[in-house]
Amino acid sequence: MTVLVVGATSQVGHFLLALLADKGIRPLALTRHDSLPSSVAPVRWLRGDLGKVMPVVPPIRWIFSAGPLDALAAWLPDAPMLPGARVLATSSMSAVSKLESPVASERALAMRLKNAEVALRNACVDRGAGWTIIRPTIIYGAGRDRSFTPLAFRARRSRLFPLPAGTGLRQPVHAGDVANALLAAARRPVSVDAILELGGGERLPSAEVFARVRASLPFATVGIPVPHLILRALAMHPALRGPIARLGADLVADNTAAIEALGVRPRTFAPDAKCWGM
């Protein structure tokens, strides 16, 4: 059985490679890097880019993707797939949460994700392939996220930790749980042809999420409360407008369908320093 992993160097890919190894599967893993990445799991690395030049690959049974969804959807019509192949891919809850963002680029991202989801579904239907799309919330766990890990490293340099005021609920999901959901979808006897939301095992006020990240650090920091007045001033910066506007909004997922279809139950948010690569 030939298995291809796209986005193998992402945080979800990191855990997915390990899960496949536990099942005795040595996948083909796509990378755009000139030098091949290292991995503790048995992997056959391939240099290539979905949007540009792809290497020759044998007919594939499972295609896992934690990379750009639109590039995957564009490649699927020509992808070498075995009968009964399945495509298991991640999208993002940003497809929903950023549709009404005050920032034009974020609204465009949401539409791009939704269009890519439709394109992937249509490509799989045309090819007679099964498909499952996972929409995760904020992903963490491998020190490769762009949300909490940069915050942790800035705190290591400055020993200061900002604590923004915010009442909106958050549901961070561990990358290992997203990887487990993808593998569970592949191993189901019948293909789960659906878009499934997936958040962590608990919903927390955003202020509590920041507090838990701070508590996970292997060094002491000084907590700096950031009140609403300062947040409104910071929101004048284009790069901060969207994230600050969402501090009061609930950014959560409904795990019901994923639990019923895949049998997955994501862990609660209890990070440690390893989650930030420390």
C-alpha positions, 0 to 999 in steps of 0.5 A, spaced: 500 500 500 502 506 497 501 512 502 503 519 500 504 525 506 503 532 503 505 537 509 510 532 512 514 537 515 508 541 518 506 540 526 501 535 524 505 531 519 510 530 524 505 526 529 502 523 523 509 520 520 510 517 527 503 514 527 504 511 520 510 508 523 506 505 529 502 501 524 508 499 520 507 504 514 513 507 511 510 513 507 512 517 501 513 524 504 513 530 500 518 536 501 520 542 498 526 543 501 533 542 497 536 538 503 531 532 506 529 533 513 530 528 518 525 524 521 525 519 527 520 515 523 521 511 517 520 515 511 521 515 503 522 523 502 520 526 495 522 533 493 517 536 489 511 541 490 504 540 488 503 547 485 509 546 480 513 540 479 511 533 482 516 527 482 513 521 479 509 517 484 506 510 484 499 509 484 497 511 491 492 508 496 492 514 501 493 521 500 494 525 507 495 532 507 497 538 512 499 542 507 495 548 502 488 545 500 488 549 494 494 546 491 492 539 493 485 540 490 488 542 483 493 536 483 488 531 484 485 530 477 492 528 475 494 524 481 496 517 480 490 513 485 488 506 486 481 504 486 478 506 492 483 511 494 482 516 500 484 523 500 485 525 508 486 533 508 486 539 513 483 545 512 482 550 518 476 553 522 478 560 519 474 558 513 468 560 518 471 564 523 474 569 518 469 570 513 466 576 517 473 579 519 474 586 519 481 585 515 480 584 507 486 579 507 483 574 512 476 574 509 479 572 502 483 567 506 476 564 509 473 564 502 480 561 499 479 555 504 472 554 502 473 554 495 479 549 496 474 545 500 469 544 494 474 543 489 477 537 493 471 534 494 469 535 487 475 532 484 475 526 489 468 525 487 470 525 479 476 520 481 471 516 485 476 517 491 473 517 498 475 524 502 475 527 509 476 534 510 478 536 518 477 543 520 481 544 526 481 550 531 488 553 533 493 547 532 499 547 537 504 541 540 510 541 536 513 548 536 511 549 529 505 553 530 505 561 529 500 562 535 503 560 541 510 558 540 512 565 537 509 568 544 513 563 548 520 564 545 519 572 545 517 571 553 524 567 553 528 573 551 524 578 555 521 574 561 515 578 560 508 575 558 502 579 555 496 577 558 490 580 553 483 581 556 478 577 552 472 573 554 472 569 547 472 562 548 478 558 545 479 550 543 486 549 542 487 542 539 494 538 539 497 537 532 497 529 535 490 529 535 489 532 528 494 527 525 490 521 529 483 524 526 486 523 519 489 516 520 482 514 523 478 517 517 483 513 512 482 506 516 474 506 517 471 501 513 467 506 509 469 512 507 467 518 511 466 523 505 465 529 510 468 536 513 469 535 520 470 540 525 475 538 530 477 542 536 481 541 543 477 537 549 475 543 552 473 550 551 477 556 555 476 563 555 482 566 551 485 569 558 485 562 561 489 560 554 494 565 555 495 563 562 496 556 561 501 557 556 505 562 561 504 556 566 507 551 561 514 555 560 520 552 563 522 559 566 519 565 570 516 571 567 512 577 569 505 577 567 503 584 563 495 585 563 493 588 557 487 592 558 481 593 553 483 600 552 490 598 550 488 593 545 483 598 542 489 602 540 494 596 538 488 594 533 490 600 529 496 596 526 493 592 520 497 586 522 493 586 529 486 588 527 484 581 526 486 577 532 484 583 537 477 583 534 476 576 535 478 576 542 471 577 544 469 572 539 468 564 541 473 561 536 470 553 537 469 547 534 463 542 534 466 535 535 460 531 535 460 529 528 468 527 528 467 523 535 461 520 532 464 518 525 472 517 527 471 515 534 477 521 536 476 524 543 482 530 543 485 532 549 484 538 554 489 544 553 495 542 558 501 544 554 508 543 557 515 546 554 515 541 549 509 543 545 513 550 544 520 546 542 523 548 549 
